[in-house]
Amino acid sequence: MLKTLTLNNFALFSDITVSIDPCLTVITGETGAGKSMLMDALQFLQGKKLSSPLRDPDADTTVSVECDALLQEIIPEHLDAKQQQAISQQQISTWTLSRTLLKNGRTKATLNNVSINAKQLQALVSSCIRSHSQHAHLSFSQETQQRQTLDRFGEHKPFLEPVRSAYLSLQQTLEKKRKIEAALRDIPPLDELQQRLSDLASLELANTNLDELNQEHRMLQNRHIYLETCQRTLSTLDGEEAPTVLDSLHEIQKNLESFSNIYQEISPTVALLSEAHTLAKEASYQLNNTLDCDYSQDHAQLQALDQKLATMHSIARRYRVEPSELHNLEKNTLSQIHTIESYQSELPLLREEIQACELKYQSACQHLHEKRKLTATQLSKHITSQLPGLNLPFGQFSISCQIDPSQARIDGTCSITFLFSANPGQDLHPLSDGASGGELARLALLLQSAIPAPYPIVMIFDEADVGVSGKTAILIGQLLKKMAKSFRVLCITHSPQVASCGQTHWHIIKQQSAHSTETFLEVLNSKRHIEEVARLLSGAEITTATLANAEQLCTEQA
């Protein structure tokens, strides 16, 4: 699907564009020359952070790939309607996916110059590229990787989806139940709440205003002092002992009034004194009315009010709140009781729902397990049949697939174990125990090559030949070459045997001066291909003998 790879200001590369041929492309170069930077570039394109230093920090960095028309088939499932409409207006002959790191530190991704987000870019690029970084074979000793490999080989997605859906439904229901149970633990028991509500109900808080009660209590408590004060005031205003305030006001008024005909300016003062006398008489009348009232019930009312306030304060202390907060306490208590009753009616329904989800999950897991068992047999036979071709003539490979209900996961309850034995008479053991590094590398390569792909994707291997040499390395090279009939294969290698199998050869060269370092990619012709294989065979100096050996090796693998 990928046709070209372009790097602009990426790591030590300035500007390169290379064609990705439909064959096995080997990539060689001195250690540190920058071979793995190609892997870094493709990982950057898939959304990972840039780890390599930039050749020119003041320029944008771009990695892009050109794809053929097959990309058209997968675009609709990853783009939104607006993006698809923008692309449909173009006259498209090729598809270009790119990601740029701008000078300001931000990144942008595009498909034929139409902006897409990082997730969309990753999905599209991952549909075109399957990369296997250095030492990736070690992950095949892990059960998670083994399970994923088995599922990808058997194309179990239609069986995984029901398991995933049932698992998520089960977890959501369990989480809802956990939240309800946690909420119930934070609420006092129902019997305590009901007792609290009964205590509060006795106060009739709906009809009680605490401020008014306190005001009434102060009135009753101070009534006798108030009445004594009223009586003394009345006696002063209009009592039996002269002179009273009314008598004095009347006398003053009469004395000044006698001069009003002579001194007109005194008239307002006389009027004020007359008004004061009238008001004083009215006050005296109101005081008489107050003193004539019946206050015989005050004592009983005060006792009743003392009792009610004492009860309120007692209940407030019992529940550690202020008396003014009792009304809110009653409201909250009612709410908590309602919550408990609601949760208690909901929990049985949730338990039934959990049981139904568990049955659905177990059923989906069982279907997946049956499919996995069948696929495990097929993959075991396939890998075992390929082992002699990688210098493991007595190798045996098997997959154990067992139901383990204690390991409920989003991808089922199967316990998957890859088993291997390299020698006759040797029992099968898990890969982590029974395979050396070189054997694990070969098994990983076989497993990777067995995984089907719906499109002719690019397979990228960073030193897939790690831990092997000689005849085994040649066999690995031949396997990669065989894979290249179905995929476009790029392989970074230090092995002359693997390099000799290459149908296209990229050579990475690093040039340094006193002030700069730059990396170049050279596509070797047949002569230079043989010379590079000879360099890998002999090291620094290429002799006539190593050149002849390299030519023979390349001829045998052609």
Disulfide bonds with the S-S distance in Angstrom:
none
